[in-house]
Amino acid sequence: MADRKPLVAITGASSGIGEAVARAFSAAGHPLLLMARRLDRLEALGLPDAVLKKVDVRDRDALAAAVREAEDAYGPVDMMFANAGVARLGDIAAQPPEDWDEMIDINTKGVMNSVHAVMNGMIARKHGTLVMMSSIAGRKVYPDHTVYCGTKFFVHAVSESLREYLAPHDVRVIVVSPGIIDTEVLDGVKDETTLANYRANKAAIGGGISADIVAELIIDAYDKPQRAIVQEIVITPTRQKY
Ligand code: NDP
């Protein structure tokens, strides 16, 4: 179909911000490649024109194979939302280093695997958008966020470098830096004290905000003409001062 909207790929589409972005781009008429480990959650979305793949972003080959399969069906990926991430927040001295490994592998290497699967195609076409999921914790540090912040600072640094590298190729790199958004992200926090402190802080500012607000901003940024780029989206609850 000549007038079909381009394919959008999303990692971590099974819940939270990824799910909200999937729904928004589907409603706007885009075919989708949705990836996550919980395939049942992707299926439950019931979105049309969607290739659903059980992909762990740590598996570079599986991610690239999913992109190839979706591109065979719907044409090139024009936007990759490298969104999948985990927040194993906790006291750094007490935390098992395996939690550090998991955050580093998913939040940094997983993001690079997502970029790798589509970047050269975008360069060849001189068209495309990488949407990189960082956090407000990629701009400043917070208690018990030590390695999580490290992974998100990584995303900021790589995105800035990629943005400069890809600019002459007309490929956009957009960093997304949310504050407290209501999702399932806290399910990954095992440290009871950290969790209690986070929840108390969240309650004190009146709670988080909806993932739909983040999705609206991403679709608005994507829909700008290709020669215009929203370099970063920073969105927090109004009462979130830090
Ligand atoms: P959720 O826990 O609701 O979503 C996380 C998503 O990532 C899920 O779809 C999960 O799917 C996926 N995921 C996790 N690990 C992997 C993996 N190894 N391979 C593939 N997919 C994976 O939380 P959010 O929506 O909040 O998180 C999305 C992103 O937003 C994360 O990068 C997070 O750091 C970031 N963020 C969140 C904020 C918030 O306040 N909520 C604030 C700032 C940034 P599955 O388990 O099915 O694989």
py3Dmol code that shows the C-alpha trace and the ligand (Angstrom):
import py3Dmol

protein = """\
ATOM      1  CA  MET A   1       0.000   0.000   0.000  1.00  0.00           C
ATOM      2  CA  ALA A   2       1.569   3.255  -1.138  1.00  0.00           C
ATOM      3  CA  ASP A   3      -0.044   5.402   1.540  1.00  0.00           C
ATOM      4  CA  ARG A   4       0.645   3.097   4.489  1.00  0.00           C
ATOM      5  CA  LYS A   5       2.396   4.694   7.442  1.00  0.00           C
ATOM      6  CA  PRO A   6       5.883   3.414   8.224  1.00  0.00           C
ATOM      7  CA  LEU A   7       6.755   0.598  10.602  1.00  0.00           C
ATOM      8  CA  VAL A   8       7.459   1.487  14.224  1.00  0.00           C
ATOM      9  CA  ALA A   9       9.458  -0.895  16.454  1.00  0.00           C
ATOM     10  CA  ILE A  10       9.174  -0.841  20.245  1.00  0.00           C
ATOM     11  CA  THR A  11      11.126  -2.811  22.822  1.00  0.00           C
ATOM     12  CA  GLY A  12       9.443  -3.346  26.169  1.00  0.00           C
ATOM     13  CA  ALA A  13       5.983  -2.971  24.640  1.00  0.00           C
ATOM     14  CA  SER A  14       4.307  -5.354  27.084  1.00  0.00           C
ATOM     15  CA  SER A  15       3.607  -2.763  29.788  1.00  0.00           C
ATOM     16  CA  GLY A  16       4.008   0.818  30.943  1.00  0.00           C
ATOM     17  CA  ILE A  17       5.411   3.448  28.613  1.00  0.00           C
ATOM     18  CA  GLY A  18       6.141   0.985  25.796  1.00  0.00           C
ATOM     19  CA  GLU A  19       2.562  -0.245  25.841  1.00  0.00           C
ATOM     20  CA  ALA A  20       1.210   3.329  25.824  1.00  0.00           C
ATOM     21  CA  VAL A  21       3.436   4.237  22.874  1.00  0.00           C
ATOM     22  CA  ALA A  22       2.324   1.091  21.025  1.00  0.00           C
ATOM     23  CA  ARG A  23      -1.325   2.028  21.484  1.00  0.00           C
ATOM     24  CA  ALA A  24      -0.709   5.630  20.384  1.00  0.00           C
ATOM     25  CA  PHE A  25       1.157   4.726  17.191  1.00  0.00           C
ATOM     26  CA  SER A  26      -1.370   2.000  16.379  1.00  0.00           C
ATOM     27  CA  ALA A  27      -4.212   4.485  16.761  1.00  0.00           C
ATOM     28  CA  ALA A  28      -2.320   6.783  14.375  1.00  0.00           C
ATOM     29  CA  GLY A  29      -2.278   4.015  11.768  1.00  0.00           C
ATOM     30  CA  HIS A  30       1.265   2.655  12.026  1.00  0.00           C
ATOM     31  CA  PRO A  31       2.113  -1.016  11.676  1.00  0.00           C
ATOM     32  CA  LEU A  32       4.129  -2.167  14.670  1.00  0.00           C
ATOM     33  CA  LEU A  33       6.888  -4.502  15.712  1.00  0.00           C
ATOM     34  CA  LEU A  34       6.284  -5.123  19.424  1.00  0.00           C
ATOM     35  CA  MET A  35       8.958  -6.879  21.453  1.00  0.00           C
ATOM     36  CA  ALA A  36       9.152  -8.066  25.057  1.00  0.00           C
ATOM     37  CA  ARG A  37       9.663 -11.284  26.994  1.00  0.00           C
ATOM     38  CA  ARG A  38       5.978 -11.582  27.994  1.00  0.00           C
ATOM     39  CA  LEU A  39       4.405 -12.519  24.673  1.00  0.00           C
ATOM     40  CA  ASP A  40       1.000 -13.036  26.309  1.00  0.00           C
ATOM     41  CA  ARG A  41       0.959  -9.374  27.303  1.00  0.00           C
ATOM     42  CA  LEU A  42       1.767  -8.306  23.728  1.00  0.00           C
ATOM     43  CA  GLU A  43      -1.038 -10.534  22.425  1.00  0.00           C
ATOM     44  CA  ALA A  44      -3.476  -9.115  24.986  1.00  0.00           C
ATOM     45  CA  LEU A  45      -3.036  -5.646  23.475  1.00  0.00           C
ATOM     46  CA  GLY A  46      -4.976  -6.873  20.443  1.00  0.00           C
ATOM     47  CA  LEU A  47      -3.487  -4.264  18.115  1.00  0.00           C
ATOM     48  CA  PRO A  48      -3.905  -4.590  14.322  1.00  0.00           C
ATOM     49  CA  ASP A  49      -0.982  -4.829  11.864  1.00  0.00           C
ATOM     50  CA  ALA A  50       1.398  -5.800  14.628  1.00  0.00           C
ATOM     51  CA  VAL A  51       4.242  -8.305  14.528  1.00  0.00           C
ATOM     52  CA  LEU A  52       4.622  -9.635  18.080  1.00  0.00           C
ATOM     53  CA  LYS A  53       7.961 -11.154  19.045  1.00  0.00           C
ATOM     54  CA  LYS A  54       9.168 -12.661  22.283  1.00  0.00           C
ATOM     55  CA  VAL A  55      12.551 -10.943  22.373  1.00  0.00           C
ATOM     56  CA  ASP A  56      14.957 -10.358  25.222  1.00  0.00           C
ATOM     57  CA  VAL A  57      16.861  -7.206  24.274  1.00  0.00           C
ATOM     58  CA  ARG A  58      20.049  -8.837  25.571  1.00  0.00           C
ATOM     59  CA  ASP A  59      19.816 -11.214  22.592  1.00  0.00           C
ATOM     60  CA  ARG A  60      21.235  -9.136  19.732  1.00  0.00           C
ATOM     61  CA  ASP A  61      20.562 -11.780  17.072  1.00  0.00           C
ATOM     62  CA  ALA A  62      16.958 -12.335  18.147  1.00  0.00           C
ATOM     63  CA  LEU A  63      16.292  -8.592  18.083  1.00  0.00           C
ATOM     64  CA  ALA A  64      17.797  -8.225  14.599  1.00  0.00           C
ATOM     65  CA  ALA A  65      15.847 -11.261  13.359  1.00  0.00           C
ATOM     66  CA  ALA A  66      12.584  -9.766  14.664  1.00  0.00           C
ATOM     67  CA  VAL A  67      13.309  -6.525  12.818  1.00  0.00           C
ATOM     68  CA  ARG A  68      14.002  -8.424   9.580  1.00  0.00           C
ATOM     69  CA  GLU A  69      10.765 -10.403   9.896  1.00  0.00           C
ATOM     70  CA  ALA A  70       8.660  -7.299  10.541  1.00  0.00           C
ATOM     71  CA  GLU A  71      10.374  -5.389   7.722  1.00  0.00           C
ATOM     72  CA  ASP A  72       9.579  -8.240   5.313  1.00  0.00           C
ATOM     73  CA  ALA A  73       5.921  -7.751   6.183  1.00  0.00           C
ATOM     74  CA  TYR A  74       5.655  -3.969   6.518  1.00  0.00           C
ATOM     75  CA  GLY A  75       8.741  -2.311   4.998  1.00  0.00           C
ATOM     76  CA  PRO A  76      11.595  -0.567   6.812  1.00  0.00           C
ATOM     77  CA  VAL A  77      11.504   0.432  10.466  1.00  0.00           C
ATOM     78  CA  ASP A  78      11.245   4.224  10.509  1.00  0.00           C
ATOM     79  CA  MET A  79      11.229   4.567  14.291  1.00  0.00           C
ATOM     80  CA  MET A  80      12.904   2.399  16.906  1.00  0.00           C
ATOM     81  CA  PHE A  81      11.823   3.066  20.484  1.00  0.00           C
ATOM     82  CA  ALA A  82      14.646   1.573  22.556  1.00  0.00           C
ATOM     83  CA  ASN A  83      12.534   1.520  25.668  1.00  0.00           C
ATOM     84  CA  ALA A  84      12.993  -1.797  27.512  1.00  0.00           C
ATOM     85  CA  GLY A  85      14.553  -1.294  30.906  1.00  0.00           C
ATOM     86  CA  VAL A  86      14.596  -2.404  34.521  1.00  0.00           C
ATOM     87  CA  ALA A  87      15.131  -0.455  37.744  1.00  0.00           C
ATOM     88  CA  ARG A  88      16.740  -2.607  40.407  1.00  0.00           C
ATOM     89  CA  LEU A  89      16.992   0.286  42.831  1.00  0.00           C
ATOM     90  CA  GLY A  90      18.697  -0.389  46.143  1.00  0.00           C
ATOM     91  CA  ASP A  91      21.412   0.436  48.657  1.00  0.00           C
ATOM     92  CA  ILE A  92      24.565   0.091  46.567  1.00  0.00           C
ATOM     93  CA  ALA A  93      26.622  -1.487  49.372  1.00  0.00           C
ATOM     94  CA  ALA A  94      23.986  -4.118  50.106  1.00  0.00           C
ATOM     95  CA  GLN A  95      22.853  -4.818  46.570  1.00  0.00           C
ATOM     96  CA  PRO A  96      23.930  -8.058  44.883  1.00  0.00           C
ATOM     97  CA  PRO A  97      26.157  -7.251  41.913  1.00  0.00           C
ATOM     98  CA  GLU A  98      23.938  -9.492  39.797  1.00  0.00           C
ATOM     99  CA  ASP A  99      21.372  -6.676  39.971  1.00  0.00           C
ATOM    100  CA  TRP A 100      24.007  -4.303  38.577  1.00  0.00           C
ATOM    101  CA  ASP A 101      24.719  -6.752  35.759  1.00  0.00           C
ATOM    102  CA  GLU A 102      21.044  -7.024  34.881  1.00  0.00           C
ATOM    103  CA  MET A 103      20.539  -3.252  34.687  1.00  0.00           C
ATOM    104  CA  ILE A 104      23.713  -2.748  32.683  1.00  0.00           C
ATOM    105  CA  ASP A 105      22.898  -5.563  30.265  1.00  0.00           C
ATOM    106  CA  ILE A 106      19.280  -4.537  29.645  1.00  0.00           C
ATOM    107  CA  ASN A 107      19.406  -0.745  29.969  1.00  0.00           C
ATOM    108  CA  THR A 108      22.665  -0.147  28.096  1.00  0.00           C
ATOM    109  CA  LYS A 109      23.586  -3.155  25.953  1.00  0.00           C
ATOM    110  CA  GLY A 110      19.916  -3.792  25.168  1.00  0.00           C
ATOM    111  CA  VAL A 111      19.581  -0.226  23.932  1.00  0.00           C
ATOM    112  CA  MET A 112      22.685  -0.659  21.752  1.00  0.00           C
ATOM    113  CA  ASN A 113      21.271  -3.902  20.329  1.00  0.00           C
ATOM    114  CA  SER A 114      18.092  -2.009  19.435  1.00  0.00           C
ATOM    115  CA  VAL A 115      20.089   0.711  17.697  1.00  0.00           C
ATOM    116  CA  HIS A 116      22.251  -1.841  15.896  1.00  0.00           C
ATOM    117  CA  ALA A 117      19.238  -3.597  14.377  1.00  0.00           C
ATOM    118  CA  VAL A 118      18.044  -0.498  12.471  1.00  0.00           C
ATOM    119  CA  MET A 119      20.784   2.145  12.280  1.00  0.00           C
ATOM    120  CA  ASN A 120      22.461   1.189   9.022  1.00  0.00           C
ATOM    121  CA  GLY A 121      19.131   0.846   7.245  1.00  0.00           C
ATOM    122  CA  MET A 122      18.173   4.341   8.381  1.00  0.00           C
ATOM    123  CA  ILE A 123      21.502   5.725   7.184  1.00  0.00           C
ATOM    124  CA  ALA A 124      21.052   4.065   3.788  1.00  0.00           C
ATOM    125  CA  ARG A 125      17.543   5.494   3.433  1.00  0.00           C
ATOM    126  CA  LYS A 126      18.527   8.878   4.901  1.00  0.00           C
ATOM    127  CA  HIS A 127      15.397   8.633   7.028  1.00  0.00           C
ATOM    128  CA  GLY A 128      14.519   7.350  10.461  1.00  0.00           C
ATOM    129  CA  THR A 129      14.189   8.164  14.144  1.00  0.00           C
ATOM    130  CA  LEU A 130      15.819   6.542  17.164  1.00  0.00           C
ATOM    131  CA  VAL A 131      13.909   7.215  20.372  1.00  0.00           C
ATOM    132  CA  MET A 132      16.180   6.448  23.295  1.00  0.00           C
ATOM    133  CA  MET A 133      14.652   5.796  26.728  1.00  0.00           C
ATOM    134  CA  SER A 134      16.688   7.514  29.401  1.00  0.00           C
ATOM    135  CA  SER A 135      15.193   9.070  32.528  1.00  0.00           C
ATOM    136  CA  ILE A 136      15.383  12.140  34.697  1.00  0.00           C
ATOM    137  CA  ALA A 137      17.853   9.797  36.421  1.00  0.00           C
ATOM    138  CA  GLY A 138      20.004  10.165  33.295  1.00  0.00           C
ATOM    139  CA  ARG A 139      20.388  13.862  34.109  1.00  0.00           C
ATOM    140  CA  LYS A 140      20.965  13.780  37.869  1.00  0.00           C
ATOM    141  CA  VAL A 141      21.537  11.233  40.590  1.00  0.00           C
ATOM    142  CA  TYR A 142      19.128  10.012  43.256  1.00  0.00           C
ATOM    143  CA  PRO A 143      19.553   7.950  46.448  1.00  0.00           C
ATOM    144  CA  ASP A 144      19.649   4.193  45.792  1.00  0.00           C
ATOM    145  CA  HIS A 145      19.708   4.768  42.012  1.00  0.00           C
ATOM    146  CA  THR A 146      23.480   4.368  41.650  1.00  0.00           C
ATOM    147  CA  VAL A 147      23.798   1.831  38.834  1.00  0.00           C
ATOM    148  CA  TYR A 148      20.385   2.702  37.379  1.00  0.00           C
ATOM    149  CA  CYS A 149      21.597   6.309  37.027  1.00  0.00           C
ATOM    150  CA  GLY A 150      24.804   4.986  35.473  1.00  0.00           C
ATOM    151  CA  THR A 151      22.824   3.158  32.811  1.00  0.00           C
ATOM    152  CA  LYS A 152      20.686   6.178  32.048  1.00  0.00           C
ATOM    153  CA  PHE A 153      23.671   8.564  31.929  1.00  0.00           C
ATOM    154  CA  PHE A 154      25.070   6.058  29.411  1.00  0.00           C
ATOM    155  CA  VAL A 155      21.934   6.425  27.287  1.00  0.00           C
ATOM    156  CA  HIS A 156      22.255  10.212  27.401  1.00  0.00           C
ATOM    157  CA  ALA A 157      25.932  10.134  26.371  1.00  0.00           C
ATOM    158  CA  VAL A 158      25.426   7.630  23.568  1.00  0.00           C
ATOM    159  CA  SER A 159      22.383   9.495  22.303  1.00  0.00           C
ATOM    160  CA  GLU A 160      24.246  12.797  22.140  1.00  0.00           C
ATOM    161  CA  SER A 161      27.081  11.177  20.222  1.00  0.00           C
ATOM    162  CA  LEU A 162      24.687   9.314  17.926  1.00  0.00           C
ATOM    163  CA  ARG A 163      22.688  12.481  17.294  1.00  0.00           C
ATOM    164  CA  GLU A 164      25.826  14.246  16.058  1.00  0.00           C
ATOM    165  CA  TYR A 165      26.920  11.220  14.026  1.00  0.00           C
ATOM    166  CA  LEU A 166      23.543  10.673  12.390  1.00  0.00           C
ATOM    167  CA  ALA A 167      22.612  14.331  11.763  1.00  0.00           C
ATOM    168  CA  PRO A 168      24.332  14.477   8.329  1.00  0.00           C
ATOM    169  CA  HIS A 169      22.389  11.342   7.392  1.00  0.00           C
ATOM    170  CA  ASP A 170      19.076  13.026   8.277  1.00  0.00           C
ATOM    171  CA  VAL A 171      18.423  10.452  10.977  1.00  0.00           C
ATOM    172  CA  ARG A 172      17.026  11.826  14.242  1.00  0.00           C
ATOM    173  CA  VAL A 173      17.915  10.778  17.783  1.00  0.00           C
ATOM    174  CA  ILE A 174      15.426  11.757  20.470  1.00  0.00           C
ATOM    175  CA  VAL A 175      16.157  11.198  24.164  1.00  0.00           C
ATOM    176  CA  VAL A 176      13.192  10.656  26.485  1.00  0.00           C
ATOM    177  CA  SER A 177      13.753  11.606  30.143  1.00  0.00           C
ATOM    178  CA  PRO A 178      10.671  11.033  32.261  1.00  0.00           C
ATOM    179  CA  GLY A 179      10.255  11.563  35.966  1.00  0.00           C
ATOM    180  CA  ILE A 180       7.813   9.443  37.949  1.00  0.00           C
ATOM    181  CA  ILE A 181       5.405   7.688  35.586  1.00  0.00           C
ATOM    182  CA  ASP A 182       2.759   5.194  36.759  1.00  0.00           C
ATOM    183  CA  THR A 183       3.921   1.864  35.332  1.00  0.00           C
ATOM    184  CA  GLU A 184       5.071  -1.539  36.577  1.00  0.00           C
ATOM    185  CA  VAL A 185       8.667  -0.332  36.950  1.00  0.00           C
ATOM    186  CA  LEU A 186       8.599  -0.519  40.766  1.00  0.00           C
ATOM    187  CA  ASP A 187       7.896  -4.270  40.581  1.00  0.00           C
ATOM    188  CA  GLY A 188      11.619  -4.627  39.936  1.00  0.00           C
ATOM    189  CA  VAL A 189      12.644  -3.019  43.229  1.00  0.00           C
ATOM    190  CA  LYS A 190      13.478  -5.733  45.763  1.00  0.00           C
ATOM    191  CA  ASP A 191      15.038  -3.554  48.484  1.00  0.00           C
ATOM    192  CA  GLU A 192      12.150  -2.921  50.903  1.00  0.00           C
ATOM    193  CA  THR A 193      13.587   0.281  52.375  1.00  0.00           C
ATOM    194  CA  THR A 194      14.309   1.728  48.952  1.00  0.00           C
ATOM    195  CA  LEU A 195      10.809   0.849  47.809  1.00  0.00           C
ATOM    196  CA  ALA A 196       9.209   2.412  50.890  1.00  0.00           C
ATOM    197  CA  ASN A 197      11.237   5.605  50.467  1.00  0.00           C
ATOM    198  CA  TYR A 198      10.399   5.816  46.761  1.00  0.00           C
ATOM    199  CA  ARG A 199       6.699   5.281  47.457  1.00  0.00           C
ATOM    200  CA  ALA A 200       6.710   7.893  50.247  1.00  0.00           C
ATOM    201  CA  ASN A 201       8.352  10.441  47.963  1.00  0.00           C
ATOM    202  CA  LYS A 202       5.922   9.614  45.181  1.00  0.00           C
ATOM    203  CA  ALA A 203       2.936  10.009  47.507  1.00  0.00           C
ATOM    204  CA  ALA A 204       4.332  13.291  48.861  1.00  0.00           C
ATOM    205  CA  ILE A 205       4.266  14.825  45.372  1.00  0.00           C
ATOM    206  CA  GLY A 206       0.753  13.581  44.675  1.00  0.00           C
ATOM    207  CA  GLY A 207       1.726  10.483  42.694  1.00  0.00           C
ATOM    208  CA  GLY A 208       3.151   9.849  39.249  1.00  0.00           C
ATOM    209  CA  ILE A 209       1.655  10.751  35.887  1.00  0.00           C
ATOM    210  CA  SER A 210       0.200   8.575  33.141  1.00  0.00           C
ATOM    211  CA  ALA A 211       2.328   6.833  30.517  1.00  0.00           C
ATOM    212  CA  ASP A 212      -0.156   8.175  27.962  1.00  0.00           C
ATOM    213  CA  ILE A 213       1.308  11.664  28.508  1.00  0.00           C
ATOM    214  CA  VAL A 214       4.753  10.364  27.529  1.00  0.00           C
ATOM    215  CA  ALA A 215       3.285   8.603  24.497  1.00  0.00           C
ATOM    216  CA  GLU A 216       1.583  11.806  23.310  1.00  0.00           C
ATOM    217  CA  LEU A 217       4.892  13.673  23.474  1.00  0.00           C
ATOM    218  CA  ILE A 218       6.736  10.958  21.557  1.00  0.00           C
ATOM    219  CA  ILE A 219       4.188  10.816  18.768  1.00  0.00           C
ATOM    220  CA  ASP A 220       4.164  14.603  18.548  1.00  0.00           C
ATOM    221  CA  ALA A 221       7.976  14.672  18.285  1.00  0.00           C
ATOM    222  CA  TYR A 222       7.983  11.876  15.705  1.00  0.00           C
ATOM    223  CA  ASP A 223       5.385  13.668  13.585  1.00  0.00           C
ATOM    224  CA  LYS A 224       7.540  16.793  13.196  1.00  0.00           C
ATOM    225  CA  PRO A 225       9.042  17.102   9.697  1.00  0.00           C
ATOM    226  CA  GLN A 226      12.163  14.939   9.354  1.00  0.00           C
ATOM    227  CA  ARG A 227      14.352  18.046   9.150  1.00  0.00           C
ATOM    228  CA  ALA A 228      13.188  19.159  12.604  1.00  0.00           C
ATOM    229  CA  ILE A 229      14.217  17.325  15.747  1.00  0.00           C
ATOM    230  CA  VAL A 230      13.014  17.464  19.327  1.00  0.00           C
ATOM    231  CA  GLN A 231      16.359  16.526  20.847  1.00  0.00           C
ATOM    232  CA  GLU A 232      15.061  15.657  24.297  1.00  0.00           C
ATOM    233  CA  ILE A 233      11.724  15.193  26.008  1.00  0.00           C
ATOM    234  CA  VAL A 234      11.866  15.879  29.755  1.00  0.00           C
ATOM    235  CA  ILE A 235       8.523  15.234  31.421  1.00  0.00           C
ATOM    236  CA  THR A 236       7.819  14.955  35.139  1.00  0.00           C
ATOM    237  CA  PRO A 237       4.911  15.476  37.497  1.00  0.00           C
ATOM    238  CA  THR A 238       4.664  19.198  38.165  1.00  0.00           C
ATOM    239  CA  ARG A 239       5.347  18.643  41.858  1.00  0.00           C
ATOM    240  CA  GLN A 240       8.479  16.573  41.162  1.00  0.00           C
ATOM    241  CA  LYS A 241      11.106  19.220  41.913  1.00  0.00           C
ATOM    242  CA  TYR A 242      14.176  16.951  41.641  1.00  0.00           C
TER     243      TYR A 242
END
"""
ligand_1 = """\
48
NDP
P 7.494 -1.329 32.986
O 8.119 -2.248 33.969
O 6.020 -1.192 32.969
O 7.984 -1.713 31.507
C 9.261 -2.220 31.251
C 9.223 -2.912 29.904
O 10.550 -3.357 29.585
C 8.318 -4.120 29.900
O 7.582 -4.155 28.703
C 9.290 -5.284 29.947
O 8.757 -6.393 29.257
C 10.466 -4.704 29.186
N 11.716 -5.389 29.466
C 12.398 -5.445 30.620
N 13.478 -6.217 30.477
C 13.477 -6.661 29.204
C 14.329 -7.486 28.441
N 15.425 -8.046 28.984
N 14.034 -7.723 27.153
C 12.925 -7.197 26.604
N 12.083 -6.388 27.258
C 12.354 -6.139 28.554
O 8.197 0.075 33.244
P 8.255 1.444 32.418
O 7.271 1.475 31.330
O 8.266 2.504 33.433
O 9.737 1.335 31.825
C 10.047 1.577 30.465
C 11.331 2.381 30.415
O 11.088 3.660 30.978
C 12.505 1.790 31.188
O 13.684 1.904 30.398
C 12.590 2.662 32.422
O 13.877 2.706 32.942
C 12.151 3.988 31.831
N 11.706 4.997 32.785
C 10.606 4.785 33.587
C 10.195 5.763 34.485
C 9.023 5.562 35.390
O 8.863 6.329 36.352
N 8.149 4.588 35.145
C 10.908 7.038 34.596
C 12.020 7.171 33.696
C 12.386 6.186 32.831
P 8.918 -7.932 29.660
O 9.078 -8.007 31.152
O 7.661 -8.556 29.146
O 10.127 -8.384 28.912
"""
view = py3Dmol.view(width=600, height=400)
view.addModel(protein, "pdb")
view.setStyle({"model": 0}, {"cartoon": {"style": "trace"}})
view.addModel(ligand_1, "xyz")
view.setStyle({"model": 1}, {"stick": {}})
view.zoomTo()
view.show()
